Amino acid sequence: MAGLSQAHVADLLKVSRPAISEIESGSRKVSADEIAVLAQIYDVSSSWLLGEGESKVDLHDSRLQLAARELQKLKDDDLERLLTLLASIRE
């Protein structure tokens, strides 16, 4: 949903790309430290990642799907700049 490739997340988490695939499929356990880093990468709380949050994301929301498709088209440097800009807007 965030428009990040597995390779990009793997680089940020300092694990292999297949490890990200295993995390997504539920076949690999994730350490508390990795959860904290993933929360930072996706700008969500650790509790949301663990399914403990109250709010649910509607994966069928056409705006969310459009945003994810557009984010996937960005180069890594451009995506990093955009994420920095979004974080500064939230502050």
Backbone torsions as a table, in degrees:
resi	resn	phi	psi	omega
1	MET	NA	-28.1	-177.3
2	ALA	-83.0	-8.9	179.0
3	GLY	80.4	14.9	179.1
4	LEU	-95.4	138.9	176.6
5	SER	-77.0	159.2	175.5
6	GLN	-59.9	-38.3	-179.9
7	ALA	-63.4	-41.6	-179.5
8	HIS	-65.2	-46.2	179.1
9	VAL	-63.9	-39.6	178.1
10	ALA	-59.7	-42.8	177.8
11	ASP	-61.4	-44.4	-178.8
12	LEU	-67.4	-34.4	-178.5
13	LEU	-87.7	-11.4	-179.8
14	LYS	63.5	45.8	174.4
15	VAL	-132.8	174.2	178.6
16	SER	-77.4	158.6	178.2
17	ARG	-61.6	-41.5	176.7
18	PRO	-59.8	-30.0	177.6
19	ALA	-62.7	-37.9	178.1
20	ILE	-65.4	-42.1	177.2
21	SER	-60.1	-41.4	178.7
22	GLU	-66.6	-37.4	176.9
23	ILE	-63.5	-46.4	-178.6
24	GLU	-62.0	-36.7	-178.0
25	SER	-82.9	-10.3	-179.7
26	GLY	84.3	11.4	-178.6
27	SER	-95.4	3.1	177.9
28	ARG	-131.9	132.7	176.1
29	LYS	-73.6	150.6	-178.8
30	VAL	-116.8	130.6	-179.8
31	SER	-75.5	163.2	177.6
32	ALA	-60.0	-39.0	178.7
33	ASP	-64.0	-41.0	179.0
34	GLU	-66.3	-37.9	177.0
35	ILE	-62.0	-41.8	179.0
36	ALA	-62.4	-42.5	179.2
37	VAL	-67.1	-43.1	178.1
38	LEU	-60.8	-38.5	177.6
39	ALA	-62.0	-40.1	177.0
40	GLN	-67.0	-44.1	-179.1
41	ILE	-57.9	-45.9	-175.4
42	TYR	-93.6	1.1	179.0
43	ASP	54.2	48.5	175.4
44	VAL	-131.8	170.0	177.8
45	SER	-82.1	156.1	176.2
46	SER	-61.1	-37.9	-179.7
47	SER	-65.1	-34.0	176.8
48	TRP	-65.2	-42.2	178.4
49	LEU	-61.2	-33.1	-178.1
50	LEU	-86.1	2.7	178.3
51	GLY	78.3	19.1	-177.4
52	GLU	-95.1	-9.6	-178.1
53	GLY	-75.9	158.2	-179.5
54	GLU	-79.3	-35.8	-174.6
55	SER	-81.5	141.3	178.5
56	LYS	-114.5	144.0	177.5
57	VAL	-92.1	131.7	178.2
58	ASP	-85.5	102.1	-177.6
59	LEU	-66.3	-15.0	-179.0
60	HIS	-95.8	1.3	177.5
61	ASP	-64.5	118.6	-175.5
62	SER	-61.9	-30.7	178.2
63	ARG	-67.2	-40.0	178.6
64	LEU	-66.8	-42.2	178.7
65	GLN	-64.2	-41.9	177.8
66	LEU	-63.0	-45.5	179.8
67	ALA	-60.5	-42.8	179.7
68	ALA	-63.3	-41.6	179.0
69	ARG	-63.2	-42.3	-178.9
70	GLU	-68.8	-38.9	178.5
71	LEU	-63.6	-34.3	-179.8
72	GLN	-65.9	-21.0	-178.6
73	LYS	-81.1	-15.6	-176.2
74	LEU	-76.8	147.5	171.4
75	LYS	-72.6	156.8	-177.2
76	ASP	-54.2	-44.7	-179.3
77	ASP	-63.0	-42.1	179.5
78	ASP	-66.4	-38.3	178.2
79	LEU	-64.4	-42.4	178.4
80	GLU	-61.3	-42.5	177.9
81	ARG	-63.0	-41.8	179.8
82	LEU	-64.6	-43.7	179.0
83	LEU	-63.3	-37.8	176.3
84	THR	-64.3	-43.4	178.2
85	LEU	-62.5	-45.1	179.1
86	LEU	-62.1	-40.4	178.5
87	ALA	-63.5	-39.3	-179.8
88	SER	-70.0	-31.0	177.4
89	ILE	-67.2	-40.7	-179.6
90	ARG	-64.8	-30.2	-178.4
91	GLU	-77.1	NA	NA
